[in-house]
Amino acid sequence: MSNALRLALLVDPLMVRLGAAEHAGELAAALAERGHEVCAFGADLHGAGSAQVRSGPAAALSVLGFRPDAVLAYDALSPAAWLGSRIARRRRIPLVLIEDGAFHGGTAIARLLRRGGQTFWGSYVRRSAGAVVALDPLAREQALREGFREGRIRVLPHGVDLERYRAGLASPLLARHRIRGRFLLCAGPLDERSGAEGLIAAFARTVGQRGDWALVLAAHGHAPPWLRACADRLGVGALVHFLRPAPDELPALVSSSTLYAAPSLDGAAGGAQLARAMACGRAVIASDIPRHGWLVEHERTGLLARPGDLAGWTAALARAAGAPEARARWGRQARAAAEARLGWSAIVRELEGAIGVAPLARAARLGAPKRA
């Protein structure tokens, strides 16, 4: 899209814990780099760069004063999507919904919000939106279940900053925490669905017996006591490190790792961290679930193992750890795949196309002759 646009990003504050805020912040920064004037409304966003951010529920109501040329709203059945629909209709501008599939198998509050949105404004939002951007195949399935037609849905992955996440970075965290030699890294929430307990068990059965490997579990919050107890019980407590890296420390930590693991047990985990590991040229072992399987090519960019299958994860970890040449090859191919599919610049160009198509799709829908 040749002309710069004024773009409003709407993120409902209630949706922040469900994953939209991280994507919105990075997307806002990428759009601003392309020359668009971006303002995000409704939630605090990290990594938004030069884009404006107006947080809090009241801030979302000030979007009309911004006078956007197009609206991007997160979670197709959220209050933000309803507000985006009202603004788009009032100003006769494109509305593009971004669906991250956060409701898939979600919490009770997530399911309640989704039912409420479907009941009270779902049909209104479907009539207003010109396009839906799904962040992975699972999000696409959710958009279809929400009633959006297949022809209006585009699948665009969670982007990654290819300059920020790259090979060759050195992490000062390793010396600070006395982590030496090769290490297996897993980054993300450490809850019961993360698969971290099974990863510790597979580590204890394989390279954890050697002493020249470590396992690093990186998360925003404190490590659950039961995970520390699991590592101690299996005799690898001294080799398992629980880190809380700041956002600006994460790229170097991922880049410094020997092997990356994504052991999620279900579809709740998104693919953002996995994409970052690929961008750093790391070979990966990932659970064979839809959100991972469409990013990782088995035997090409890493290995896939059945979620929760201790024998399968043990075999995959033993193979990857014992094959440095294969790891190097998988890592190079992972970086190439990230450059081809996951860079923010390419994704933003696709999104600009969706914004351009949105008014045409809505006009065709509203102008179609009524059936007798």
Helices and strands as residue ranges (DSSP letters): E 6-10, G 13-18, H 20-33, E 37-42, E 52-55, H 57-60, H 63-66, E 70-74, H 79-91, E 95-99, H 108-120, H 122-128, E 131-134, H 137-145, G 150-152, E 153-155, H 172-176, E 182-187, H 196-205, G 207-209, E 213-218, H 225-233, G 237-239, E 240-243, G 247-249, H 250-256, E 259-262, H 272-279, E 284-287, H 290-293, E 302-305, H 310-321, H 324-341, H 344-367
